[in-house]
């Protein structure tokens, strides 16, 4: 999704056949804020993601979508030897986006804490779990 937004400058439309090249499935219908922030950020870095398809290898043993089988839900195969440090191109972009996601999550937690403190100023112990 991020690569699609970075390449096209727009959000995908669910069911568009062009999404197959980006391996986008249900992600096209998920909330778009992260993609609208990360896509332009990826474009600004200038990191090439042209080699992405070499890492997006379908898992022939996937059981995703099979309700009664609870194992092997990985749609794509992962080769840790091909993805070893130092990262370049698409893998570098992936790891930078993961780091950015962690930063976004930290800001979200801090924001929720700050809002709780403003909404309930007379309860300084509100953010704490029940004490014995």
DRENPA-3360 file (N, C-alpha, C; in nm, 2 decimals, always signed):
BEGIN
1 = XXXXXXXX = +0.08/-0.12/+0.00/+0.00/+0.00/+0.00/+0.09/+0.13/+0.00 ~ +0.19/+0.13/+0.09/+0.27/+0.24/+0.09/+0.34/+0.27/-0.04 ~ +0.39/+0.16/-0.10/+0.46/+0.17/-0.23/+0.36/+0.22/-0.34 ~ +0.24/+0.17/-0.33/+0.14/+0.22/-0.43/+0.11/+0.37/-0.41 ~ +0.09/+0.41/-0.29/+0.07/+0.56/-0.27/+0.19/+0.64/-0.30 ~ +0.31/+0.59/-0.28/+0.43/+0.66/-0.31/+0.45/+0.67/-0.46 ~ +0.41/+0.56/-0.54/+0.42/+0.56/-0.68/+0.32/+0.64/-0.75 ~ +0.19/+0.64/-0.70/+0.08/+0.70/-0.77/+0.03/+0.83/-0.71;
9 = XXXXXXXX = +0.06/+0.85/-0.58/+0.02/+0.97/-0.52/-0.13/+0.97/-0.48 ~ -0.19/+0.85/-0.48/-0.33/+0.84/-0.45/-0.36/+0.70/-0.38 ~ -0.47/+0.70/-0.31/-0.51/+0.57/-0.25/-0.57/+0.48/-0.36 ~ -0.55/+0.35/-0.34/-0.61/+0.25/-0.43/-0.76/+0.24/-0.42 ~ -0.82/+0.19/-0.53/-0.96/+0.16/-0.53/-0.98/+0.01/-0.52 ~ -1.05/-0.04/-0.42/-1.07/-0.18/-0.40/-1.12/-0.25/-0.53 ~ -1.05/-0.36/-0.57/-1.09/-0.43/-0.69/-1.02/-0.39/-0.82 ~ -0.94/-0.28/-0.81/-0.87/-0.23/-0.93/-0.76/-0.34/-0.97;
17 = XXXXXXXX = -0.77/-0.39/-1.10/-0.67/-0.49/-1.14/-0.52/-0.45/-1.13 ~ -0.50/-0.32/-1.13/-0.36/-0.27/-1.12/-0.30/-0.30/-0.98 ~ -0.38/-0.33/-0.89/-0.33/-0.36/-0.75/-0.26/-0.49/-0.74 ~ -0.28/-0.58/-0.84/-0.21/-0.71/-0.83/-0.06/-0.70/-0.84 ~ -0.01/-0.60/-0.91/+0.13/-0.58/-0.92/+0.19/-0.53/-0.79 ~ +0.11/-0.48/-0.70/+0.15/-0.43/-0.57/+0.12/-0.53/-0.46 ~ +0.06/-0.64/-0.49/+0.03/-0.75/-0.40/-0.07/-0.69/-0.29 ~ -0.16/-0.60/-0.33/-0.25/-0.54/-0.24/-0.38/-0.62/-0.25;
25 = XXXXXXXX = -0.43/-0.66/-0.14/-0.55/-0.74/-0.13/-0.65/-0.66/-0.05 ~ -0.68/-0.70/+0.07/-0.78/-0.63/+0.16/-0.72/-0.50/+0.21 ~ -0.59/-0.48/+0.20/-0.53/-0.36/+0.26/-0.59/-0.24/+0.19 ~ -0.64/-0.25/+0.07/-0.70/-0.14/+0.00/-0.82/-0.08/+0.06 ~ -0.88/-0.16/+0.16/-1.00/-0.11/+0.22/-0.98/-0.08/+0.37 ~ -0.85/-0.07/+0.41/-0.82/-0.04/+0.55/-0.81/+0.11/+0.57 ~ -0.81/+0.16/+0.69/-0.80/+0.30/+0.72/-0.67/+0.36/+0.66 ~ -0.68/+0.48/+0.59/-0.57/+0.52/+0.50/-0.47/+0.62/+0.57;
33 = XXXXXXXX = -0.49/+0.66/+0.69/-0.40/+0.76/+0.74/-0.25/+0.72/+0.74 ~ -0.22/+0.61/+0.78/-0.08/+0.56/+0.78/-0.02/+0.57/+0.64 ~ -0.10/+0.52/+0.54/-0.05/+0.51/+0.41/-0.04/+0.65/+0.34 ~ -0.13/+0.74/+0.38/-0.12/+0.87/+0.33/+0.00/+0.95/+0.39 ~ +0.05/+0.91/+0.50/+0.17/+0.97/+0.56/+0.29/+0.90/+0.51 ~ +0.29/+0.77/+0.52/+0.41/+0.69/+0.48/+0.44/+0.70/+0.33 ~ +0.34/+0.70/+0.25/+0.37/+0.70/+0.10/+0.45/+0.82/+0.06 ~ +0.40/+0.94/+0.08/+0.48/+1.06/+0.05/+0.62/+1.06/+0.12;
41 = XXXXXXXX = +0.63/+1.01/+0.24/+0.76/+1.01/+0.31/+0.85/+0.91/+0.23 ~ +0.80/+0.80/+0.19/+0.88/+0.71/+0.11/+0.93/+0.77/-0.02 ~ +0.84/+0.84/-0.08/+0.87/+0.91/-0.21/+0.98/+1.01/-0.19 ~ +0.98/+1.09/-0.07/+1.07/+1.19/-0.04/+1.21/+1.13/-0.02 ~ +1.22/+1.01/+0.04/+1.35/+0.95/+0.07/+1.43/+0.92/-0.06 ~ +1.36/+0.89/-0.17/+1.42/+0.86/-0.29/+1.47/+0.72/-0.30 ~ +1.44/+0.64/-0.20/+1.48/+0.50/-0.20/+1.40/+0.42/-0.30 ~ +1.48/+0.34/-0.38/+1.41/+0.26/-0.49/+1.35/+0.14/-0.43;
49 = XXXXXXXX = +1.23/+0.12/-0.47/+1.15/-0.01/-0.43/+1.13/-0.10/-0.55 ~ +1.21/-0.08/-0.65/+1.19/-0.16/-0.78/+1.22/-0.30/-0.76 ~ +1.29/-0.34/-0.65/+1.32/-0.48/-0.63/+1.22/-0.55/-0.54 ~ +1.11/-0.48/-0.51/+1.01/-0.54/-0.41/+0.96/-0.67/-0.46 ~ +0.93/-0.69/-0.58/+0.87/-0.82/-0.63/+0.97/-0.94/-0.61 ~ +1.10/-0.91/-0.59/+1.19/-1.03/-0.57/+1.17/-1.08/-0.42 ~ +1.11/-0.99/-0.33/+1.09/-1.03/-0.20/+0.95/-1.08/-0.17 ~ +0.86/-1.05/-0.26/+0.72/-1.08/-0.25/+0.69/-1.22/-0.32;
57 = XXXXXXXX = +0.73/-1.32/-0.25/+0.71/-1.46/-0.31/+0.60/-1.53/-0.24 ~ +0.50/-1.57/-0.31/+0.38/-1.63/-0.25/+0.42/-1.76/-0.18 ~ +0.35/-1.79/-0.07/+0.37/-1.91/+0.00/+0.27/-2.01/-0.05 ~ +0.32/-2.12/-0.12/+0.23/-2.22/-0.17/+0.15/-2.30/-0.07 ~ +0.19/-2.29/+0.06/+0.13/-2.37/+0.16/+0.04/-2.29/+0.25 ~ +0.01/-2.17/+0.21/-0.07/-2.08/+0.30/-0.21/-2.14/+0.32 ~ -0.26/-2.12/+0.44/-0.40/-2.16/+0.47/-0.48/-2.05/+0.51 ~ -0.44/-1.93/+0.47/-0.52/-1.81/+0.50/-0.65/-1.82/+0.43;
65 = XXXXXXXX = -0.76/-1.79/+0.51/-0.89/-1.80/+0.45/-0.96/-1.93/+0.48 ~ -0.88/-2.02/+0.54/-0.94/-2.15/+0.58/-0.96/-2.15/+0.73 ~ -1.09/-2.13/+0.77/-1.12/-2.11/+0.91/-1.08/-2.23/+1.00 ~ -1.09/-2.35/+0.96/-1.07/-2.46/+1.05/-0.92/-2.50/+1.06 ~ -0.83/-2.43/+0.99/-0.69/-2.46/+1.00/-0.62/-2.33/+1.06 ~ -0.55/-2.35/+1.17/-0.50/-2.23/+1.24/-0.35/-2.21/+1.22 ~ -0.29/-2.28/+1.13/-0.14/-2.26/+1.11/-0.11/-2.21/+0.97 ~ +0.01/-2.16/+0.95/+0.06/-2.12/+0.82/-0.03/-2.01/+0.76;
73 = XXXXXXXX = -0.05/-1.90/+0.82/-0.13/-1.80/+0.77/-0.05/-1.69/+0.69 ~ +0.08/-1.72/+0.67/+0.17/-1.63/+0.60/+0.14/-1.64/+0.45 ~ +0.09/-1.53/+0.39/+0.06/-1.52/+0.25/+0.19/-1.52/+0.17 ~ +0.30/-1.46/+0.22/+0.42/-1.45/+0.15/+0.53/-1.53/+0.22 ~ +0.63/-1.59/+0.15/+0.74/-1.66/+0.21/+0.84/-1.56/+0.25 ~ +0.92/-1.59/+0.35/+1.02/-1.51/+0.40/+1.16/-1.58/+0.40 ~ +1.26/-1.51/+0.34/+1.39/-1.57/+0.33/+1.49/-1.49/+0.41 ~ +1.52/-1.52/+0.54/+1.60/-1.44/+0.62/+1.74/-1.42/+0.57;
81 = XXXXXXXX = +1.79/-1.51/+0.49/+1.93/-1.50/+0.44/+1.93/-1.39/+0.33 ~ +1.83/-1.38/+0.25/+1.82/-1.28/+0.14/+1.79/-1.14/+0.20 ~ +1.74/-1.14/+0.32/+1.70/-1.01/+0.38/+1.80/-0.97/+0.49 ~ +1.92/-1.02/+0.49/+2.01/-0.99/+0.60/+2.06/-0.84/+0.59 ~ +2.11/-0.79/+0.70/+2.17/-0.66/+0.71/+2.30/-0.66/+0.63 ~ +2.35/-0.56/+0.56/+2.29/-0.43/+0.55/+2.18/-0.43/+0.44 ~ +2.07/-0.35/+0.47/+1.96/-0.35/+0.38/+1.98/-0.25/+0.27 ~ +1.92/-0.28/+0.16/+1.92/-0.19/+0.04/+1.78/-0.18/-0.02;
89 = XXXXXXXX = +1.76/-0.07/-0.09/+1.64/-0.05/-0.17/+1.51/-0.09/-0.09 ~ +1.43/-0.19/-0.14/+1.30/-0.21/-0.08/+1.31/-0.26/+0.06 ~ +1.41/-0.34/+0.10/+1.43/-0.38/+0.24/+1.47/-0.26/+0.33 ~ +1.55/-0.17/+0.28/+1.58/-0.05/+0.36/+1.45/+0.03/+0.38 ~ +1.37/+0.05/+0.28/+1.25/+0.12/+0.29/+1.16/+0.05/+0.39 ~ +1.15/-0.08/+0.38/+1.06/-0.16/+0.48/+1.11/-0.14/+0.62 ~ +1.23/-0.14/+0.65/+1.28/-0.13/+0.79/+1.27/+0.02/+0.84 ~ +1.29/+0.11/+0.75/+1.26/+0.25/+0.79/+1.12/+0.28/+0.82;
97 = XXXXXXXX = +1.03/+0.22/+0.74/+0.88/+0.23/+0.77/+0.85/+0.16/+0.90 ~ +0.91/+0.05/+0.93/+0.88/-0.02/+1.06/+0.93/+0.07/+1.17 ~ +1.04/+0.14/+1.16/+1.09/+0.23/+1.26/+1.00/+0.35/+1.28 ~ +0.95/+0.40/+1.16/+0.85/+0.51/+1.17/+0.73/+0.47/+1.24 ~ +0.68/+0.35/+1.21/+0.56/+0.29/+1.28/+0.58/+0.29/+1.43 ~ +0.69/+0.25/+1.47/+0.72/+0.25/+1.62/+0.71/+0.39/+1.68 ~ +0.76/+0.48/+1.60/+0.76/+0.62/+1.65/+0.61/+0.67/+1.65 ~ +0.54/+0.64/+1.55/+0.39/+0.68/+1.55/+0.32/+0.62/+1.67;
105 = XXXXXXXX = +0.35/+0.49/+1.70/+0.28/+0.43/+1.81/+0.32/+0.49/+1.94 ~ +0.45/+0.53/+1.96/+0.49/+0.60/+2.08/+0.41/+0.74/+2.09 ~ +0.40/+0.81/+1.98/+0.33/+0.94/+1.99/+0.18/+0.91/+2.02 ~ +0.12/+0.80/+1.97/-0.02/+0.77/+2.00/-0.04/+0.75/+2.15 ~ +0.05/+0.67/+2.21/+0.04/+0.64/+2.35/+0.06/+0.77/+2.43 ~ +0.16/+0.85/+2.40/+0.18/+0.97/+2.47/+0.06/+1.07/+2.45 ~ +0.00/+1.07/+2.33/-0.12/+1.15/+2.31/-0.24/+1.11/+2.39 ~ -0.26/+0.98/+2.40/-0.37/+0.93/+2.48/-0.35/+0.96/+2.63;
113 = XXXXXXXX = -0.23/+0.95/+2.67/-0.20/+0.98/+2.81/-0.22/+1.13/+2.84 ~ -0.18/+1.22/+2.74/-0.20/+1.36/+2.76/-0.35/+1.40/+2.76 ~ -0.42/+1.33/+2.67/-0.57/+1.36/+2.67/-0.63/+1.32/+2.80 ~ -0.60/+1.20/+2.85/-0.66/+1.15/+2.97/-0.62/+1.25/+3.09 ~ -0.50/+1.30/+3.09/-0.47/+1.40/+3.20/-0.55/+1.53/+3.18 ~ -0.58/+1.57/+3.06/-0.65/+1.69/+3.04/-0.80/+1.67/+3.07 ~ -0.85/+1.56/+3.04/-0.99/+1.53/+3.06/-1.02/+1.51/+3.21 ~ -0.93/+1.45/+3.28/-0.95/+1.41/+3.42/-0.84/+1.47/+3.50;
121 = XXXXXXXX = -0.83/+1.61/+3.51/-0.72/+1.67/+3.58/-0.72/+1.65/+3.73 ~ -0.84/+1.61/+3.79/-0.85/+1.59/+3.93/-0.82/+1.45/+3.97 ~ -0.78/+1.37/+3.88/-0.75/+1.23/+3.90/-0.61/+1.19/+3.86 ~ -0.50/+1.24/+3.93/-0.37/+1.22/+3.88/-0.33/+1.07/+3.87 ~ -0.40/+0.98/+3.95/-0.36/+0.84/+3.94/-0.44/+0.77/+3.84 ~ -0.52/+0.84/+3.76/-0.60/+0.77/+3.65/-0.52/+0.68/+3.56 ~ -0.41/+0.73/+3.51/-0.34/+0.64/+3.42/-0.28/+0.51/+3.48 ~ -0.28/+0.50/+3.61/-0.23/+0.38/+3.68/-0.33/+0.28/+3.69;
129 = XXXX = -0.29/+0.15/+3.69/-0.38/+0.04/+3.71/-0.41/+0.04/+3.86 ~ -0.51/-0.03/+3.90/-0.56/-0.04/+4.04/-0.44/-0.08/+4.13 ~ -0.43/+0.00/+4.23/-0.32/-0.04/+4.33/-0.38/-0.12/+4.44 ~ -0.30/-0.21/+4.50/-0.35/-0.29/+4.61/-0.38/-0.21/+4.73;
% end
